[in-house]
Amino acid sequence: MSEPRKPQDRKPSRTRRKGPQVKLVKVFVQPVFVLDHGDHLSEVDHPMVAIPADEWPTYSSERFPREVAEWQKQLDGERA
C-alpha cells in the first residue's frame, strides 16, 4: 500500500482560490435585420435576446440560423 501524500505535496484545490472566479452566466445578443424589398431596405426592430451561457456554444451555429430560416418562411408565406 502506498503512503498518503503529505499536505505540502498536494495541489491546491480548485475551489480554494485566493480571489473570486469569473463565470459566464449569459450573453445578450442584439440582432440587426433589414428587409430587402429590391428597391429599398427597411430595418426591422428585433428585441435583445439573452442566451444562457450553457447554450451559447450552439446558439450561433444552430439555433440562430434556424430562427432566421423560420422567420424567412413566415415572410415567404405572407407573400404567397
C-alpha positions as CSV (number, residue, x, y, z in Angstrom):
1,M,0.0,0.0,0.0
2,S,1.3,3.4,-0.9
3,E,1.9,6.1,1.7
4,P,-0.6,9.1,1.7
5,R,0.8,12.3,0.4
6,K,1.9,14.9,2.9
7,P,-0.2,18.1,2.9
8,Q,2.5,20.2,1.3
9,D,2.7,17.7,-1.6
10,R,-0.9,18.2,-2.6
11,K,-2.0,20.5,-5.3
12,P,-4.3,23.3,-4.1
13,S,-8.0,22.5,-4.7
14,R,-9.7,24.5,-7.5
15,T,-12.3,25.6,-5.0
16,R,-9.7,27.2,-2.8
17,R,-8.8,30.2,-4.9
18,K,-7.4,33.3,-3.3
19,G,-10.0,35.5,-5.1
20,P,-13.3,35.3,-7.0
21,Q,-13.7,33.2,-10.1
22,V,-15.1,34.7,-13.3
23,K,-18.1,32.7,-14.7
24,L,-20.1,33.4,-17.8
25,V,-23.8,33.5,-16.9
26,K,-25.4,34.7,-20.1
27,V,-24.7,36.6,-23.3
28,F,-27.0,39.3,-24.7
29,V,-27.4,39.4,-28.4
30,Q,-29.0,42.3,-30.4
31,P,-29.5,41.1,-34.0
32,V,-30.0,43.8,-36.6
33,F,-32.1,42.8,-39.6
34,V,-33.2,44.6,-42.7
35,L,-35.9,43.5,-45.2
36,D,-34.6,43.9,-48.8
37,H,-37.5,45.0,-50.9
38,G,-35.4,45.2,-54.1
39,D,-35.5,48.9,-54.4
40,H,-35.1,49.8,-50.7
41,L,-34.2,48.3,-47.4
42,S,-36.2,48.7,-44.2
43,E,-34.7,48.0,-40.8
44,V,-36.7,45.6,-38.6
45,D,-36.8,46.1,-34.8
46,H,-35.7,42.9,-33.1
47,P,-35.6,42.5,-29.4
48,M,-32.4,41.8,-27.5
49,V,-32.1,38.1,-26.7
50,A,-30.5,36.7,-23.5
51,I,-28.7,33.4,-24.2
52,P,-27.8,31.3,-21.2
53,A,-24.1,30.5,-21.0
54,D,-24.6,26.8,-21.5
55,E,-26.5,27.4,-24.7
56,W,-24.0,29.9,-26.1
57,P,-21.7,27.4,-28.0
58,T,-24.6,26.2,-30.2
59,Y,-26.6,29.4,-30.5
60,S,-24.8,30.9,-33.4
61,S,-24.3,27.7,-35.3
62,E,-27.7,26.0,-34.8
63,R,-30.4,28.0,-33.0
64,F,-29.9,31.4,-34.6
65,P,-29.8,30.2,-38.3
66,R,-32.9,28.0,-37.5
67,E,-34.8,31.0,-36.1
68,V,-33.9,33.2,-39.1
69,A,-35.0,30.4,-41.6
70,E,-38.3,30.1,-39.7
71,W,-38.8,33.9,-39.9
72,Q,-38.0,33.9,-43.7
73,K,-40.6,31.1,-44.1
74,Q,-43.2,33.2,-42.5
75,L,-42.4,36.2,-44.7
76,D,-42.5,33.9,-47.8
77,G,-45.9,32.6,-46.7
78,E,-47.2,36.2,-46.3
79,R,-46.3,36.9,-50.0
80,A,-48.0,33.8,-51.3
